[in-house]
Amino acid sequence: MVLSSVAIGFTAGFVPNVQADQLSARPLDVGSAVQIAIQDNPGLAEVRSRYAALSEVPSQVGTLPDPIVMFGAMNFPTDTFDRTQEPMTQLQIGFSQTFPFPGKLNLKALAAEHDATAAGHSAEEANLQLVRKVKNQWWQIYYIDRALQTVEKNEVLLEQLIEVAATKYETGKGLQQDVLLAQLELSKLIDKKIQLEAVRRQQGIQLNILMDRSPAREVVLREQIDRSMPKLADESELFNKAEIARPLLHRLKSKLDAARTRLDSAKRDYLPDFTVGLTYGNRTGVNPQPRAGSRSDFLSAIIGIRVPIYAGRKQSKAVTQRNLDVQTSQYALLDERGLVHGAISSTITDYKRAKQQLSLFESGIVPQAEQTVQSMLAGYQVSEVDFLNLVRSQMALLNFELQYWKAFAEAKQALAQLEAAVGEEAIYE
């Protein structure tokens, strides 16, 4: 199999120093298509930007609330507004700072870190699925190209059969209906070619979109590829690999960690927060006798405590909610683990089926069909085989050749699907 030189994981998604225009200047192989998509796909860039944005959150939620600076004018007499008239008149400046109970901020920051980690795994998963889509699309186009080549080859063969039938008809050894039958089959083949060409254009558009190129841009694939079918690792081993490598499972584990951390944070909300404040009051004027002298400035300090008197309707409900969030995350992880294992098993089955079909067509059905056509053609030329059976054998050969290439492409697509399901390319023995 042709393996991409780009690691599937987001953190390992390094792209060699090859410009996208250099890659697209030559026929595309699977690895080149993957590289271009990873470099240029806007959907993947969006997910990565979301991860980068969430990475900035832990520092914000783990920092103390901003202090409050206060300015005030107190006890001014409304008849004169004279600062020296009353002894309690003063201009104030102060500040207050809220201090959450120890550990609360750390828990909030930790939960945000888990969210950011989950977003990072989402980016890895998006990278993984993008690689899968590109490979599937590439192999689909590869199949259509081979199908078009097969149809064009059979188109030439049918034209030769028409010539043979026409010659026999002109010499009185054949029937006109044989010529008409061959012409009808040729027209049906041309119609099939038209349909395949339309599908080829549509598939090329889809691949261009994945690579963020102009939809109308021509897609030319490399024809020389590795046609071997590797042996897969044991199914249980692939399950274990998926537990370690699949970003989707790690994302859900991080979500579970975040839910548990928020549960701890909700429990700590029963504990009070504190607010500390200092105020400095500046006074003017002179004290009356017998004390006399300038009036002193004031310095005030306050400590406030948030009292959770509505805990039954607030904090307790929050704890219940967070407990349910933990359960939800646990069930989501178990469910997704089952789906991942199911996808691995299903894809292994698809690959083995396609591989067996490929072997059957390659070593048995197609060579036998070719021999049948050659034998019937020889028999028709000496009037031992009727033309209808000859045409049928030729059309059967065409269908078998198309099925061969379909099985080949499906096997390669199954390998791409299995790599995505496991989370890495090391799925072989």
HELIX and SHEET records of a PDB file:
HELIX    1   1 ALA A   20  SER A   24  1                                   5    
HELIX    2   2 VAL A   30  ASP A   40  1                                  11    
HELIX    3   3 PRO A   42  LEU A   54  1                                  13    
HELIX    4   4 VAL A   57  VAL A   61  1                                   5    
HELIX    5   5 LYS A  104  GLU A  170  1                                  67    
HELIX    6   6 GLN A  176  LEU A  210  1                                  35    
HELIX    7   7 GLU A  235  ALA A  245  1                                  11    
HELIX    8   8 PRO A  247  ARG A  268  1                                  22    
HELIX    9   9 GLN A  315  LEU A  360  1                                  46    
HELIX   10  10 PHE A  361  ILE A  365  3                                   5    
HELIX   11  11 VAL A  366  GLN A  381  1                                  16    
HELIX   12  12 PHE A  387  VAL A  422  1                                  36    
SHEET    1   A 4 ILE A  68  MET A  74  0                                        
SHEET    2   A 4 GLN A  90  PHE A  99 -1                                        
SHEET    3   A 4 PHE A 274  ASN A 282 -1                                        
SHEET    4   A 4 PHE A 298  ILE A 305 -1                                        
END                                                                             
